[in-house]
Amino acid sequence: METQSTKQRITVKGKPTSDNKERLYLVWYQNNKRKWEATNEFIFITPKGVLERQHNKEVKIKVEALRNDRERQFFNNEIDDIVEQKKTKNQDFYTYFDNYLNSYKQKDKRVMLAVYQQFKEFAPPPLSTKQVDETLCLKFKTYLDKKLNGETPHTYFARFKKFITYSSKGKNRIFKQNPTEDVKNTKQEKSIEKDVLNIDELKLLTAGYCGNENVKNAFLFACNTGLRFVDIKALKWKYIKGDSLQMNQAKTDIAVNVFLNVNAKKFLPERGKDDEFVFNLPSHNATIKNLENWAKTAGVDKHITFHCARHTFGTLLAFYGIDIATVSKLMGHTSLKYTMKYVRIADEMKKKAVNAIPSY
């Protein structure tokens, strides 16, 4: 029978296996429950020869040192952290991330799924939680900054930090310490002017051959409405009534009401049934490929995306004197601070236009 004094100590116990070996464990009592911690060490039950006896001797010394260390941690109330870290350090990171996303119910889930894909491309599985340290997180931030444009790198890394912070707290935590805690999520001072098309470039694209008329018309329609790719893809005829378009944005769930100008209506296909999609677009990757080939064929030396179309719409509104509040409503922004970037770009474009007048 074990006494109270025995229960206060950490002991070494073995569990026999079928191959004349005994796996060694550290055992102690906590909250009237016996807890076992695997040491990943074994000894031979009946050692044969000098080498096996020497192995047993070295392992017993090693495990006794570990036992002494754990006992010190136990009496300093550090043992829970040690065991939890040991239990989770080799957990599969993507399994945990998958489970997190499956139970995620917030409105930014689409963004979280995009972050998951970006991280998976950056650090392909398999990946253990032990490998996700501060250095890897910093490299991921740099990866996003180089690969993506505008505010997207900042937004994506903010969501990644949100997930990692969640994973560093509570009973389900997989990190003893948050590896993103000291990684600053600073915004890159990169102008989106290179992503904005001017009128001459829009004329080149309109006249150019794309290879997919749905992609071409959808992109040019977005340049005149500011809709994101996800909204263009989900656009149905029932959202278009007369000269106006009314729908809720997928990203913010905010309603937008856009008057369709002559250009926008020019790029609409023949009207279909209310529940039919306006543009039958291929996958996002195929669409991007179509846009790249189209720009090259048309002689437009820019990397065009649907972000580019949205930026173009906002900037042209500001360039032609539309007030910031109206631009903000047409873009479906939740704050005027998001609209100000278009005003700044439009001002720069006007400045360049004035400076282009030759001296006389």
C-alpha positions in Angstrom: 0.0 0.0 0.0 1.4 3.4 -1.0 1.7 6.0 1.8 1.1 9.8 1.6 4.9 10.3 1.5 5.2 8.0 -1.4 2.6 9.9 -3.3 4.5 13.1 -2.9 7.4 11.7 -4.9 7.9 11.0 -8.5 8.8 7.4 -9.1 10.1 5.3 -12.1 7.9 2.4 -13.2 8.3 0.0 -16.1 5.9 -1.7 -18.4 7.1 -5.0 -20.0 6.9 -5.4 -23.7 6.9 -8.6 -25.7 10.6 -8.4 -26.7 12.3 -8.8 -23.3 12.2 -5.0 -22.8 10.6 -2.7 -20.2 9.5 0.8 -21.2 10.2 3.3 -18.4 7.7 5.9 -17.2 7.7 8.6 -14.6 4.7 8.4 -12.2 3.2 10.7 -9.7 -0.1 11.6 -8.0 -2.0 14.8 -8.6 -5.6 15.5 -7.5 -5.8 11.9 -6.3 -5.0 10.6 -9.8 -2.0 8.8 -11.0 -0.3 10.4 -13.9 2.2 8.7 -16.2 4.8 10.4 -18.4 6.6 8.3 -21.0 10.4 8.8 -21.0 11.0 7.1 -24.4 13.6 4.9 -22.8 13.7 1.2 -22.2 15.9 -1.4 -20.4 16.4 -5.1 -21.0 14.5 -7.2 -18.5 17.1 -10.0 -18.7 20.2 -8.4 -20.2 22.4 -10.6 -22.3 26.0 -9.8 -22.6 28.1 -6.7 -21.7 26.4 -4.3 -24.1 22.9 -4.8 -22.8 24.0 -4.6 -19.2 25.9 -1.3 -20.0 22.8 0.0 -21.8 20.6 -0.7 -18.7 23.1 1.1 -16.5 23.3 4.2 -18.7 19.5 4.4 -19.1 18.9 4.1 -15.4 21.3 7.0 -14.7 19.6 9.1 -17.5 16.0 8.4 -16.2 17.0 9.1 -12.6 18.3 12.5 -13.6 15.0 13.2 -15.4 13.1 12.0 -12.4 15.0 14.4 -10.1 14.4 17.3 -12.5 10.6 16.5 -12.7 10.4 16.2 -8.9 11.9 19.7 -8.6 9.4 21.0 -11.2 6.6 19.2 -9.4 7.2 20.9 -6.0 7.6 24.3 -7.8 4.2 23.9 -9.5 5.8 23.7 -12.9 4.8 20.2 -13.8 1.6 20.9 -15.6 3.3 23.1 -18.1 6.0 20.6 -18.7 3.6 17.7 -19.3 1.3 19.8 -21.5 4.2 20.9 -23.6 5.5 17.4 -23.9 2.1 16.1 -24.9 1.4 18.7 -27.6 4.8 19.5 -29.0 4.6 16.9 -31.8 1.0 17.4 -32.6 0.2 17.8 -36.3 -0.3 21.5 -36.8 -2.6 21.2 -39.8 -4.9 18.7 -38.0 -5.3 21.3 -35.3 -5.8 24.2 -37.8 -8.4 22.1 -39.7 -10.4 21.5 -36.4 -10.2 25.1 -35.6 -11.6 26.2 -39.0 -14.3 23.5 -38.9 -15.8 25.0 -35.7 -15.1 28.7 -36.7 -18.4 30.6 -37.1 -17.3 34.3 -37.5 -17.9 36.4 -40.5 -14.3 36.5 -41.6 -14.1 32.7 -42.1 -13.5 33.2 -45.8 -10.4 35.2 -45.0 -9.3 32.6 -42.4 -9.6 29.9 -45.1 -7.4 32.0 -47.4 -4.8 32.4 -44.7 -4.8 28.6 -44.2 -4.2 28.1 -47.9 -1.4 30.7 -47.9 0.3 29.1 -44.9 0.0 25.6 -46.4 1.7 26.8 -49.6 4.4 28.5 -47.5 5.0 25.5 -45.2 3.6 22.4 -46.8 2.6 19.5 -44.5 3.6 17.5 -42.6 4.3 20.1 -40.0 4.4 19.6 -36.2 3.5 22.2 -33.7 7.0 22.1 -32.4 8.2 23.5 -35.8 5.9 26.5 -35.7 8.2 28.9 -33.8 8.8 32.6 -33.9 11.3 32.3 -36.8 8.8 30.4 -39.0 6.1 33.0 -38.2 8.4 35.9 -39.1 9.3 34.2 -42.4 5.5 33.7 -43.1 5.0 37.5 -42.6 7.8 38.2 -45.0 6.3 35.7 -47.5 2.9 37.4 -47.4 4.5 40.9 -47.9 6.4 39.7 -51.0 3.6 37.7 -52.5 0.5 39.8 -51.9 -0.4 43.4 -52.6 -2.1 46.3 -50.8 -3.4 45.7 -47.3 -3.9 41.9 -47.9 -0.5 40.9 -46.2 -1.4 42.9 -43.1 -5.0 41.5 -43.0 -3.9 37.9 -43.5 -1.1 38.0 -40.9 -3.5 39.6 -38.4 -5.9 36.6 -38.9 -2.9 34.2 -38.5 -1.9 35.9 -35.3 -5.5 35.6 -34.1 -5.5 31.8 -34.6 -2.0 31.4 -33.0 -3.1 33.5 -30.0 -6.2 31.3 -29.6 -3.9 28.3 -29.8 -1.7 29.6 -27.0 -4.5 29.9 -24.4 -7.0 27.8 -22.6 -7.2 24.0 -22.1 -6.8 23.2 -25.8 -3.6 25.2 -26.3 -0.8 23.7 -28.4 1.8 26.4 -27.7 3.2 27.1 -24.2 4.1 30.6 -25.4 2.7 32.5 -28.4 5.3 32.3 -31.2 3.8 35.4 -32.9 3.8 37.6 -29.8 6.9 39.5 -30.7 6.3 39.5 -34.5 5.2 43.0 -35.5 2.4 43.1 -38.1 3.5 46.4 -39.6 1.8 47.5 -42.9 4.1 47.7 -45.9 4.4 51.2 -47.3 3.7 49.9 -50.9 1.6 52.1 -53.2 -1.3 50.5 -55.0 -0.9 52.9 -57.8 0.8 50.2 -59.9 -2.5 48.2 -59.5 -4.6 51.0 -60.9 -5.5 51.3 -64.6 -5.8 54.6 -66.4 -8.3 55.3 -69.2 -5.8 54.6 -71.9 -5.0 51.2 -70.5 -8.8 50.4 -70.1 -9.2 51.3 -73.8 -6.4 48.9 -74.7 -7.9 46.1 -72.7 -11.4 46.7 -74.2 -10.0 46.4 -77.7 -7.7 43.5 -76.9 -8.3 39.8 -77.2 -8.8 37.9 -73.9 -9.6 34.3 -74.9 -12.5 34.2 -72.5 -15.3 36.7 -73.1 -16.9 36.1 -69.7 -13.6 36.9 -67.9 -13.1 40.0 -70.0 -16.6 41.4 -69.5 -16.6 40.6 -65.8 -13.3 42.3 -65.2 -14.3 45.5 -67.2 -17.7 45.4 -65.4 -15.8 45.3 -62.1 -13.7 48.4 -63.2 -17.0 50.2 -63.4 -18.7 48.9 -60.2 -15.8 48.1 -57.8 -17.1 44.6 -57.1 -14.7 42.0 -55.7 -14.1 38.7 -57.5 -16.2 36.8 -55.0 -19.1 39.2 -55.5 -18.8 39.1 -59.3 -18.8 35.3 -59.3 -21.9 35.3 -57.1 -23.7 38.1 -59.0 -27.2 37.0 -60.2 -29.6 38.8 -62.5 -32.0 39.5 -59.6 -29.5 41.9 -58.1 -29.6 44.1 -61.2 -32.8 46.2 -61.6 -32.9 48.8 -64.3 -29.8 51.0 -64.1 -28.8 49.9 -60.5 -27.1 47.0 -58.8 -28.0 46.1 -55.2 -26.4 43.3 -53.3 -24.6 42.4 -50.0 -20.9 42.1 -50.2 -19.6 38.7 -49.3 -16.6 40.1 -47.3 -18.4 42.6 -45.1 -22.1 41.7 -45.5 -22.7 45.4 -46.2 -25.2 46.3 -48.9 -24.0 48.3 -51.9 -26.1 50.2 -54.3 -24.2 51.1 -57.5 -25.6 53.0 -60.4 -24.6 51.3 -63.7 -23.0 53.7 -66.1 -22.9 53.3 -69.9 -19.7 51.3 -69.7 -20.9 48.9 -67.0 -24.1 48.1 -69.0 -22.0 47.6 -72.1 -20.2 44.7 -70.5 -23.3 42.9 -69.3 -24.3 39.8 -71.3 -27.8 39.1 -72.5 -30.1 39.1 -69.5 -31.0 35.7 -68.1 -33.4 34.4 -65.4 -33.3 36.0 -62.0 -31.5 33.1 -60.2 -28.9 32.7 -63.0 -25.4 34.0 -62.7 -24.6 37.0 -64.7 -21.0 35.9 -65.5 -20.1 32.2 -65.8 -16.5 32.3 -64.7 -13.9 29.6 -64.4 -11.9 28.9 -61.2 -10.0 31.7 -59.6 -6.7 30.4 -60.8 -7.9 30.0 -64.4 -9.4 33.5 -64.3 -6.0 34.9 -63.1 -4.3 33.1 -66.0 -6.8 34.6 -68.5 -6.2 38.1 -67.1 -2.4 37.7 -67.4 -2.5 36.6 -71.0 -5.0 39.3 -71.9 -2.9 42.1 -70.4 0.1 40.8 -72.3 -1.7 40.6 -75.6 -3.3 44.0 -75.1 0.1 45.6 -74.4 -0.8 46.6 -70.8 2.4 46.2 -68.7 0.6 45.6 -65.4 -0.3 42.6 -63.3 -4.1 42.8 -63.4 -6.4 41.1 -60.9 -9.9 41.8 -59.7 -8.3 43.8 -56.9 -6.8 45.9 -59.6 -10.3 46.4 -61.1 -11.7 47.5 -57.7 -8.8 49.9 -57.1 -9.3 51.3 -60.6 -13.0 52.0 -59.9 -12.3 53.8 -56.6 -9.4 55.8 -57.9 -11.2 57.0 -61.1 -14.2 58.1 -58.9 -11.8 60.2 -56.8 -9.9 61.4 -59.9 -13.0 62.8 -61.5 -14.1 64.7 -58.4 -16.5 62.5 -56.6 -16.6 63.3 -52.9 -15.0 60.9 -50.4 -18.3 60.0 -48.7 -19.9 59.0 -51.9 -16.8 57.0 -53.0 -16.9 55.2 -49.6 -20.6 54.2 -50.1 -20.1 53.0 -53.6 -17.1 50.9 -52.5 -19.0 49.5 -49.5 -16.3 50.6 -47.1 -16.9 50.4 -43.3 -14.7 53.4 -42.7 -13.5 56.5 -44.6 -9.9 55.6 -43.8 -10.1 52.8 -46.4 -11.3 55.3 -49.0 -8.6 57.8 -48.4 -6.0 55.7 -50.3 -8.0 56.3 -53.5 -8.1 60.0 -52.9 -4.3 60.1 -52.3 -3.6 58.1 -55.5 -6.0 60.3 -57.5 -4.2 63.4 -56.2 -0.8 61.9 -57.3 -2.3 61.2 -60.8 -3.5 64.8 -61.1 -0.1 66.0 -60.0 1.7 63.9 -62.6 -0.8 65.1 -65.3 -0.1 68.8 -64.5 3.7 68.2 -64.4 3.5 66.5 -67.8 2.7 69.8 -69.4 5.9 70.8 -71.3 7.8 74.0 -70.6 7.3 76.9 -73.0 
